Amino acid sequence: MLVFSAETSCDETSVCIMKEDKTILSHIIYSQAIHTKHGGVVPELASRAHLEILQQITKEALKESGVKLNEINLFSATCGPGLIGGLLIGSTFTKSLSIGNSKPFIPINHLEAHILSSFFNNEIKFPHLCLLITGGHTQIYFLKNNNDITLIGETIDDAIGEAFDKVAKILGLSYPGGPEIEKKALQGDENSFKLPKPLINDDSSNFSFSGLKTSVNLIAKKNIIDHSFINDMSASFQKCVGDILTIKLNRVIAELYKRNTEDLSVSVVGGVANNDYLKKCFKNIEEEKNIKFIYPPKYMMNDNAAMIAWATILKHRNNHNLNFKPNPRLTVKE
């Protein structure tokens, strides 16, 4: 069985052709550089870029894989959540391919694809905890199995990746902000600035990063933003984020231990999971709690079509629905 999948939920245009045995015949990710000068994603520009590049990289993927379009068995695309323009373009394009070749179309939830991405290269033991950290989402899910997924905590305002991007913009760094802050933090003192840690004393498993971003902005306005300030603030901000995630995860794990889930495993997925400093924070939890943290392959961390194809193969191959309408606020349960 061959699956063709497309991912166009934000500012990456991606297609993948994957065999049922997980062999990837072609996987292309096109990152839209046009947003760099704006310091963030401009939805209209993202939609236009998807429209311009999607057909081109599809042709490249077919050529690279040696597969003919009529040999594809299933077509799938991200149908939410995300920017509605991108979702419409990716899903409409892929639906057209499915209709033209008389093959099924399968709508895929972007968040669920992220959650399942660590299943690709790891043997998952249930119950399982998943921390999803991306530019648009910060969430904790509890999985009894890969069909029983419950949201137990999320951000009430900015997502973690969005906070990195906004702080980077305050400091005059380029977009995307996460890699820039991580790089500058290596040369800074993480104890230079005392920053707030919103909701760490709250009993819920929710997050908040808006106040942290505002605090950085207020401090920046009172200082000269030179190399030293940028490095020190980057390090202090990154440490604060690491502390927040550590505190919240430790609390969730401790609560789950009370329910006799000692064999709990934990995955960290999404683009922000690439941050090496945060990985060290998770490594500390791993050693203290004697609990294993796992990650997807690196090429499945940022937005990509391989995780869409994998989600299709893993659990959605029979969920044909050509009439599914893209939903920018789609949740895992929908």
ABEGO torsion letter per residue (X at the ends): XBBBBBBAABABBBBBBBBAAGBBABBBBBBBAAAAAAGEBBAAAAAAAAAAAAAAAAAAAAAAAGBBAAABABBBBBAOBEBAAAAAAAAAAAAAAAAAAGBBBBBBBAAAAAAAAAAAABBBBOBBBBBBBBAABBBBBBBABAABBBBABBBABBBAAAAAAAAAAAAGBBOBAAAAAAAAAAABBAAABBBBBBGAABABABBBAAAAAAAAAAAAAABBBBAAAAAAAAAAAAAAAAAAAAAAAAAAAAAAAAAGBAABBBBBBEAAAABAAAAAAAAAAAAAAGBBBBBBBAAAABBBAAAAAAAAAAAAAABBBAABBBBAABBAAX
